[in-house]
Amino acid sequence: MEKAGGALDELVARYPVLASCRADIEAAFALLARTFAAGGRLLVCGNGGSAADADHIVGELMKGFRRPRRLSGETAARFAASDPELGPRLASRLQLGLPAVNLAAGSALPTAFANDEDPGLVFAQQVLVLGRPGDALLGISTSGNAANVIAALVAARAVGMAIVGLTGRSGGRMQGRCDVLVAVPGSRAFEVQELHLPVYHCLCAMLEDRFFPE
């Protein structure tokens, strides 16, 4: 199993209430690390504030989080040589990242599918088309009962993806549908959201340490 670094110790020190989630956070990290190490990508979904969290997570993974991830060596040289005008700029300013997609981003596909087929399956439709065996899905629901997130988990299982859930104390309908379920000790939506942010920041930090060490 991939081992977490100091970021998890720091999380628990700053948020003692999350100590009960430590083992699940480490398991989520290990699952995501295996996914990325094998060339897979992460799909993320949620509603409302959790959709914003999904965007936030993708932003932290796709570029530097706590440190820049500059191109170097052959990769930098290839970009620099790609164009006499823009190549050097690309080589010096682009950053390495981990492939992640927020399924709640955009409006054309979700509204088209909701109008034509079933609004409760908009995330599941994207999982079917974008997901591959070996990829991972991170579903976020403060209650654990969001119908479109649950449908996405089921679709991910059918595709052959690994599944991480991020939810509140009860776990709701996400229980039994995730390989790893991180259920933070909160019940009201805003309380759960306040604890989700440090959890996924910790996961992003651990992944950065694993794939982009200083």
N, C-alpha and C positions, 0 to 999 in steps of 0.2 A: 504493500500500500504506500502511496505517496505520503510523505510526512509534511505536516504544516510547520511553518517556521515561527518566528517571533511575533508575527502579526496576530496570531490567534491568542498568544499570551497577553499581548497588549490589549486586544479586544476585551478579554475577560477582566483584565485589571481596570479598564475604563468603564465597563458595563458589567458589574458583578451579577446582575440579574440574568445575564446570558450564559452563565457558567453551566446551567443545566442543558444548554444546547451545544456544548463544546464538541462532544463526540459526533453529533450529527453534522456540524459545520466541517469538521475534519473529514468526515466521510463524503460530504458534498465536494469538498476540495479535491479529494482523491479521485472521485468519479470524473470531475471536469478536467483534471490534469491528464487522466488517461485518455479522455476524448480528444483533447487538443494534441497530445503527444502522438496519437495515431492518425492525425490529419483530419479529424472531425471538426465540426463547427457547432456552435450553440445557438439554438432558437429560444427566444424569451417571450413570454406573453403575460398579460395582466390587464385589468380594467381600471380606468380612472387614475387614482394616485399610483396604483400598481403598474399601469401602463407607463406613467412617467418614470417609475423606478426601472422598468425594463429599458427605457431609453437611456437612463443614467448608467445602467450596467453595461450596455453596449458601448457607450461612450468611453467608459473606463478601460474596456478590453481592447478596443480598436486603435488606441493610441497610448502614449505614455500616461501612467496614472500618478505614481509617486516619483518617477524618474523618466527622463526622455529615453526613447528606444531608437537611437540613431542607426541608420544603415551603415554597414561597414564592409570592408573586404570586397569580395567579388560582387556582392549585391550593389554596393555603392558605386563601384567602378562601372558596372553594367548600366545603371541609371545615368551616371555622369556622361557616358559615351553615347547615350541614346539620342541625344539632340544637342547641337552646339549652343543653342540659346537656352533651352529650359532644362537640359539634362543635369548640369551642375546644381541648379536650384532644387530639383527633385532629390538628388542624391544627398543634399545637405539638410533638407527640411522634412522630408517624409520620415515617418516612424513605423517601426514594426508593430504588429498587433496580433490579437487572437480573433479569429473569424466569429462574429456574432451578429444576429439579426433580431430586431424587435418586431414581432408579428403584429403589434398594435400600431405601428407607424403607417402613415399614409391613409388615404380614404377611398381611393377608386376601387380597389379590389374588395375591401370589406363591405362597402356599401352595395357594390354590384352583387356580390354573393348573398348578402343579407336580403336584398330585394328579390333576387331570382330564386334563391333556394331556402336558406335557413339561417337567420341571424345568430343562432346559438352555435353554429358550426364554422364561423369565419376563421377561427384559429386552427381548427382541425383541417380545413381545406388547405391552408398554407403548410401545415405539417406534412400533409400528404404529398404536396408538390415539392417542397424544399427539403424535407427531411430525408436522410439516408441512414441505413444501418451503420452504427458507429457514431452517429451524431448524438447530441444531447438536447433535451428540452428542459428549460427552467420555467415552471409555471408558478405565478405569484397570485395569491388570493388571501386577503386578510381573514376571511371567514373559512376558507377551505371549501367553499360551496359554489363558487362562480361557475355557472353551467358551461360557458364557452371555454373556460380553462380546463374543466374536467373533461370535456370532449376532446380537447387538444392532448391531454394525457393519454386518453384511450387511443387516439390516432397514433401518437408516438409509440405506444406499445405495439400496435399493429405493424408499424414501419420497421421496428427493431431498434429504436433509439433508447438511450439511457435517460432516466427521468429524475429530476430533482424538483421538489416542491418547497415553496417558502410560504408559510402561513402563520396563523395565530395558535393560541393555546389548544383549542379543541381539535384542530386538524381537519375537521369536517369530512367532506367526501373525498378529500385528497388522500386520506389514510388508506393504505392498501393499494394505491394506484401509483406510487412513486418508489423508485429504488432507494432514494434518500429523502426524508421529509424533515425539514428544519421548522419546527413549530415554536415560535418565540412565546415567552410567557406574558401574553397580553390578550385581551378579549375584545375591547372596543377598537374599531378600525384605526383611529388615529394613534392609539397606543401601539398597535401592531406595526403600523407604518414607521413609527419612530424607532422601533427596534429592528425593522428590516434594513434600514439604511446602514447602520454599523455592521450588520452581518454581511451584506453584499460588498461593502467596502473592504471588509476583511478578506472575503473570498477573492476579490480582484487583486488585493495586495499580495496574497499568497500565490496566486497564479503568476503575477508579475515577477515575484521572487524566483519562482520555479523556471519560467521560460526566458526571462530577461534579467539574469543576475548582473550585479554591478561588476 
